[in-house]
Amino acid sequence: DVKVTQSSRYLVKRTGEKVFLECVQDMDHENMFWYRQDPGLGLRLIYFSYDVKMKEKGDIPEGYSVSREKKERFSLILESASTNQTSMYLCASSLYSDTEAFFGQGTRLTVV
Amino acid sequence: GENVEQHPSTLSVQEGDSAVIKCTYSDSASNYFPWYKQELGKGPQLIIDIRSNVGEKKDQRIAVTLNKTAKHFSLHITETQPEDSAVYFCAASIGRDDKIIFGKGTRLHILP
């Protein structure tokens, strides 16, 4: 059974903190994605990676960075968390971007 | 860049009736069009997809149609059931090493 695992289901952080969201997939997929989900705005792409150490900006990369040192792990980093980054964060992986994407269960991040 | 518009944002249908959700995309190079269903507290899951070389695809009560000329694609759910209540997302992708862009989602309510 395919699996994408996000390290935390719920997270509360303070403004200015550095925050790491971790995502691991066990399907040997090439592509990995980070989205944020907000009411009325759907799924917006933050960053994606199609290979180890490769990263591409999505539609809303400002305030975020990513790391992909190993094929199975894709980390999202908030260098200095702000209240407008309070959101649901979803990680996904796919063999290629034109094949099925599998999502993690999401991390609900609250920045106070 | 690619843009995907989805309508309506909310849809209520009587149990047993049909539901239709429509999407348009901007990049004529897009060649893969998946549909995802998101239930409460879970990540989105693929329910059906279609590629640009096909005009229609059906899987039991779910069908997707694609009009490449008009850059439209639609999801059709027939004989709706209570378990169809969820948020549905359309998406489009250009190719193997590129991103998947999602619409803003449609919240479908099945009324008893």
Interface residues (C-beta under 8 A of the other chain):
Chain A: V4 E30 N31 F33 Y35 G40 L41 G42 L43 R44 L45 F48 Y50 E56 G58 D59 L90 A92 S94 Y96 S97 D98 T99 E100 A101 F103 G104 Q105 G106
Chain B: G1 Q6 S9 N31 Y32 P34 Y36 G41 K42 G43 P44 Q45 L46 D49 R51 F89 S93 I94 G95 R96 D97 D98 K99 I100 I101 F102 G103 K104 G105
